[in-house]
Amino acid sequence: MARIVALAFVYWISCVSGALAQQKAPSWDELAAAARSEGKLVVSGPAHPEVREALPAAFKKRFGIDLEYLGGSASAGAARLRSERAAGIYSVDVTLAGIQTMATIYYPEHMLAPIKPLLVIPEAVDGSKWKRGSLWFSDPDQQYVLRLFNAVGEQFSINTRTVKPDEIRSAQDLLNPKWQGKIATRDPTVPGTGSNQAARFYIQLGEDFTKRLFVDQKPAFSRDERQLTDWLLHGTYPIVFGVDDARVDQMHKEGEPVLAINSLPDLPGTVQVGNGLVGLFSNAPHPNAAKLFINWLASKEGLEVYARAAKWPTTRNDIDEKSFVPVAFIPETGAKYFDLSDWEFTVTKKQEARLRIKTLLGQ
């Protein structure tokens, strides 16, 4: 009897050991070997020249696999993918996008596949390496859309030749008649930064404030970030919403009369994701290469490449962000922010507010 029990115990141990062996996480080399058999990887992302150069070069150097990077506007990219998929064509593996595209197009139209089961490299899934204590999935199912960036956004910027910082101590000061015709902002009627900010004002400060700011103050609207930044620098419009944060910070350091205002007593700071969301397209043509890329992008090495190129702070805690991102753009631990890239805000309140603002503007 004792011999039978002993044999049974040995058999149980061998079964457990076998199961554990099967569960052992694959190595980078194993993932890369499977990916190389597919030849390449196709990634769609923002039209950012540094990102366009950095990601393919680093991925090729690390794994010997070509990365074809399709950079461009989110709306154009989404339209192309819709057309292709309608024709049964699947050409792109992974997307790097913003919350609007992910939450209102790719996710609801069932264009994404779960990425959580594909994250198998220990350093990518180790919760202690992430600021929230775990991977930050933005989608309701907590498995389709992984958040990689989180940055403090500027409320607005001023040209200090015309506007002194102590002249705007609260959001209400923006409604002073002296600033009528002297404010510019991203277009609040189309999806993007402008509508994000306008919806935030509408929700937190009410319809009356929003109408007075976007209608009565007669602001100039633009969809061009560079144009808004130039208007600020030259004082064409001395109060501007939606400028290039990094450029304003650099100009300020160089002595130019520009200053970013990140928060006001009645308008706390915001955070946003930029193009820091990653998703895997269903029916990806190079699934093994996509799996490798997603694990690499979630690791310190891969995410640092992307973050340094884009100059955005990340959701990992082991990357030296202060070496390439202004401290003002890095969220403070324990501080409360309004998340402009929150999923629920994007799919419900923001859309409702944007439609109401268009009505206020007579559109």
C-alpha positions in Angstrom: 0.0 0.0 0.0 2.8 2.4 0.9 4.5 1.6 -2.4 1.3 2.4 -4.3 0.9 5.7 -2.4 4.6 6.6 -3.1 4.2 5.8 -6.8 1.0 7.9 -6.9 2.8 10.8 -5.3 5.7 10.5 -7.8 3.2 10.5 -10.7 1.4 13.5 -9.3 4.7 15.4 -9.0 5.6 14.6 -12.6 2.2 15.8 -13.7 2.5 19.1 -11.8 6.0 19.6 -13.1 4.8 18.9 -16.6 2.0 21.4 -16.3 4.3 24.0 -14.9 6.8 23.4 -17.7 3.9 24.0 -20.2 3.0 27.2 -18.4 6.6 28.5 -18.5 6.7 31.9 -20.2 8.3 31.9 -23.6 11.6 33.8 -24.0 12.2 36.8 -26.3 14.2 34.4 -28.6 11.2 32.0 -28.9 8.8 34.8 -29.7 11.2 36.3 -32.2 11.8 32.9 -33.9 8.1 32.5 -34.5 7.8 36.1 -35.7 10.7 35.8 -38.2 8.9 33.1 -40.2 6.2 35.7 -41.1 8.7 38.1 -42.6 7.5 41.5 -41.3 5.1 43.5 -39.1 2.7 46.3 -40.1 1.9 49.0 -37.6 -0.3 52.1 -38.1 0.4 55.1 -35.9 0.6 58.9 -35.7 2.2 61.0 -38.4 5.1 61.7 -36.1 8.5 61.8 -37.9 10.6 60.7 -34.9 8.3 57.8 -34.1 8.2 56.8 -37.7 12.0 56.5 -37.7 12.6 55.2 -34.1 10.2 52.3 -33.8 11.1 50.4 -37.1 14.8 51.0 -36.5 14.8 49.8 -32.9 12.6 46.7 -33.6 14.7 45.7 -36.6 17.9 46.0 -34.6 16.5 44.1 -31.6 14.8 41.2 -33.5 15.9 41.4 -37.1 12.3 41.8 -38.3 11.1 44.6 -40.6 8.5 46.9 -39.2 6.4 48.7 -41.8 5.1 51.9 -40.2 2.0 53.5 -41.7 1.9 57.1 -40.2 -1.0 59.4 -40.9 -4.2 61.0 -39.6 -6.4 58.7 -37.5 -9.5 59.4 -39.5 -7.9 58.6 -42.8 -6.4 55.4 -41.4 -9.7 54.3 -40.0 -11.5 54.9 -43.2 -8.9 52.9 -45.2 -9.1 50.0 -42.8 -12.9 50.0 -43.0 -12.8 49.8 -46.7 -10.2 47.0 -46.7 -12.1 44.9 -44.2 -15.3 45.3 -46.1 -13.5 43.8 -49.0 -12.0 41.0 -46.9 -8.5 42.5 -46.9 -6.5 42.5 -43.6 -3.2 44.4 -44.1 -2.4 45.9 -40.7 -1.4 44.1 -37.5 -1.2 46.7 -34.7 -2.4 50.2 -34.1 -1.0 53.0 -32.0 -3.8 55.5 -31.6 -5.7 57.9 -29.4 -8.8 57.4 -27.3 -11.3 58.8 -29.9 -10.2 56.4 -32.6 -10.1 53.4 -30.3 -13.3 54.0 -28.3 -15.5 55.2 -31.1 -14.3 53.3 -34.2 -12.0 50.3 -33.7 -13.5 48.9 -30.5 -17.3 49.3 -31.2 -16.9 48.1 -34.8 -15.2 44.9 -33.5 -12.0 45.5 -35.4 -9.8 44.6 -32.4 -8.7 41.3 -30.9 -7.8 40.8 -27.2 -4.1 41.5 -26.4 -4.1 40.6 -22.7 -3.7 36.9 -23.4 -0.8 37.7 -25.7 1.2 39.5 -23.0 3.5 36.7 -21.8 7.0 38.2 -21.2 7.4 38.6 -17.4 8.8 42.1 -17.5 5.8 43.3 -19.5 3.1 41.9 -17.1 5.0 42.5 -13.8 2.6 44.8 -11.9 5.4 46.3 -9.9 6.8 47.9 -13.0 3.6 49.9 -13.7 2.6 53.0 -11.9 -0.9 51.7 -11.2 0.4 48.4 -9.9 -0.8 46.6 -13.0 -1.3 47.0 -16.7 -3.7 49.8 -17.6 -6.4 48.6 -19.9 -8.7 51.4 -21.0 -11.5 49.4 -22.6 -14.6 48.1 -20.7 -13.4 44.5 -21.1 -10.0 45.2 -19.8 -8.2 43.3 -22.5 -8.3 45.1 -25.9 -6.7 48.5 -25.4 -3.5 49.0 -23.4 -2.7 52.5 -22.2 1.1 53.3 -22.5 1.1 57.1 -22.1 -0.3 59.5 -19.4 0.7 63.1 -19.6 -0.4 66.3 -17.8 -2.0 68.6 -20.4 -1.8 72.3 -20.5 -5.0 74.2 -19.9 -3.9 77.0 -22.2 -0.8 79.1 -22.9 -0.3 82.9 -22.8 1.9 85.4 -24.5 3.3 87.3 -21.5 3.9 90.5 -23.6 0.1 90.9 -23.7 -1.2 88.8 -20.8 0.3 88.7 -17.4 0.0 85.5 -15.4 -1.8 87.3 -12.5 -4.5 88.5 -14.9 -5.9 85.0 -15.2 -6.3 83.6 -11.7 -9.4 81.6 -12.4 -11.3 80.2 -15.4 -13.8 83.0 -15.0 -11.1 85.6 -15.8 -11.0 84.1 -19.3 -14.5 85.7 -19.8 -13.2 89.2 -19.2 -14.4 91.4 -22.1 -10.8 92.7 -22.5 -9.9 89.2 -24.0 -12.6 89.2 -26.6 -11.1 88.4 -29.9 -7.8 87.6 -28.3 -8.3 83.9 -27.7 -7.6 81.0 -30.1 -8.4 77.3 -29.7 -8.5 74.0 -31.4 -11.7 73.6 -33.3 -14.2 72.3 -30.7 -16.7 71.0 -33.2 -14.6 68.1 -34.5 -13.2 65.1 -32.6 -9.8 65.7 -31.0 -8.1 68.0 -28.5 -10.5 70.9 -29.1 -13.7 69.0 -28.5 -12.0 67.3 -25.5 -11.3 70.6 -23.8 -14.6 72.1 -24.7 -16.5 69.1 -23.4 -14.5 69.3 -20.2 -15.5 73.0 -19.7 -19.1 72.1 -20.5 -19.2 69.3 -17.9 -17.3 71.0 -15.1 -18.2 74.7 -15.6 -21.5 74.5 -17.2 -23.2 75.6 -20.4 -23.3 79.3 -19.6 -19.5 79.4 -19.2 -18.9 77.4 -22.3 -21.2 79.6 -24.4 -19.6 82.8 -23.1 -16.1 81.4 -23.8 -16.7 79.8 -27.2 -19.3 82.2 -28.6 -19.3 85.6 -26.8 -15.5 85.9 -26.6 -15.3 85.4 -30.4 -12.3 83.0 -30.3 -10.4 81.9 -33.5 -10.7 78.2 -34.3 -8.0 76.2 -36.0 -7.3 72.5 -36.6 -3.6 73.1 -37.0 -1.5 72.8 -33.9 1.5 74.5 -35.5 -0.6 77.5 -36.5 -2.0 77.9 -33.0 1.5 77.7 -31.6 2.7 80.4 -34.1 -0.2 82.6 -33.2 0.8 82.4 -29.5 4.5 83.1 -30.2 3.8 86.2 -32.4 1.0 87.4 -30.1 -1.6 87.2 -32.9 -3.8 85.6 -30.2 -2.2 85.9 -26.7 -4.4 83.3 -25.1 -4.3 79.9 -26.9 -5.8 76.5 -26.2 -4.3 73.4 -27.9 -0.8 74.4 -28.7 2.2 72.1 -29.0 3.1 71.7 -25.3 6.7 70.6 -25.9 7.4 73.5 -28.3 5.9 76.0 -25.8 8.1 74.6 -23.0 11.2 74.8 -25.2 10.4 78.4 -26.3 9.9 79.4 -22.7 13.3 77.9 -21.8 14.8 79.9 -24.7 13.4 83.2 -23.3 10.4 83.6 -25.5 7.4 85.4 -23.9 5.2 82.3 -23.7 4.0 80.4 -20.6 1.9 77.3 -20.2 -0.9 77.4 -17.6 -1.5 73.9 -16.3 -4.2 74.5 -13.7 -6.4 77.1 -12.1 -8.1 76.9 -8.7 -11.5 76.3 -10.3 -10.0 74.2 -13.1 -7.7 71.4 -11.9 -5.1 69.9 -14.2 -5.9 67.3 -16.8 -4.2 64.1 -18.1 -4.4 62.6 -21.5 -3.0 59.7 -23.5 -2.1 61.3 -26.9 -1.4 58.4 -29.2 -0.4 56.1 -26.4 -3.0 53.4 -26.8 -2.0 50.1 -28.4 -4.4 47.6 -30.0 -4.2 44.4 -32.0 -6.4 44.2 -35.1 -8.4 41.0 -35.5 -7.2 38.7 -38.3 -3.8 40.3 -38.1 -1.7 39.1 -41.1 1.4 38.6 -39.0 0.1 37.4 -35.6 3.4 36.1 -34.2 5.2 39.3 -35.1 2.3 41.3 -33.6 2.6 39.3 -30.4 6.3 40.0 -30.2 5.8 43.7 -30.9 3.1 44.1 -28.2 5.2 42.4 -25.6 8.2 44.5 -26.6 6.2 47.7 -26.5 4.9 46.9 -23.0 8.5 46.2 -21.8 10.8 48.9 -20.6 13.0 48.7 -23.7 10.2 49.1 -26.3 8.1 51.6 -24.4 11.2 53.8 -23.8 11.9 53.9 -27.5 8.4 55.0 -28.3 8.2 57.5 -25.4 11.5 59.1 -26.2 10.5 59.6 -29.8 7.1 61.0 -29.0 8.4 62.8 -25.8 5.5 61.6 -23.6 5.6 60.2 -20.1 4.6 56.6 -19.7 2.5 54.4 -17.5 5.6 52.3 -16.4 7.6 53.3 -13.4 11.1 52.2 -14.5 11.7 54.7 -17.3 13.8 57.8 -16.8 11.1 60.2 -18.1 12.6 63.4 -16.8 15.5 63.0 -19.2 13.2 63.6 -22.2 9.9 65.0 -20.9 9.4 68.4 -19.0 8.6 67.7 -15.4 5.4 69.8 -15.7 4.0 67.1 -18.1 4.6 64.2 -15.7 1.6 63.5 -13.4 2.4 63.9 -9.7 1.8 60.8 -7.6 -1.4 61.1 -5.6 -2.6 64.2 -7.4 -6.1 64.3 -8.9 -6.6 65.1 -12.5 -9.5 65.2 -15.0 -8.7 62.4 -17.4 -9.5 63.6 -20.9 -8.8 60.1 -22.2 -11.2 58.3 -19.9 -13.2 55.8 -21.9 -16.6 56.6 -20.4 -16.1 60.3 -20.9 -15.1 59.7 -24.5 -18.1 57.6 -25.5 -20.9 59.4 -23.6 -20.4 62.8 -22.0 -17.8 64.1 -24.5 -20.0 63.3 -27.5 -23.1 64.8 -25.9 -21.2 67.9 -25.0 -19.6 68.3 -28.5 -23.0 68.1 -30.1 -24.4 70.7 -27.7 -21.5 73.0 -28.3 -22.0 72.8 -32.1 -25.6 73.9 -31.5 -24.4 76.8 -29.4 -22.1 77.8 -32.2 -25.0 77.7 -34.6 -23.8 74.6 -36.6 
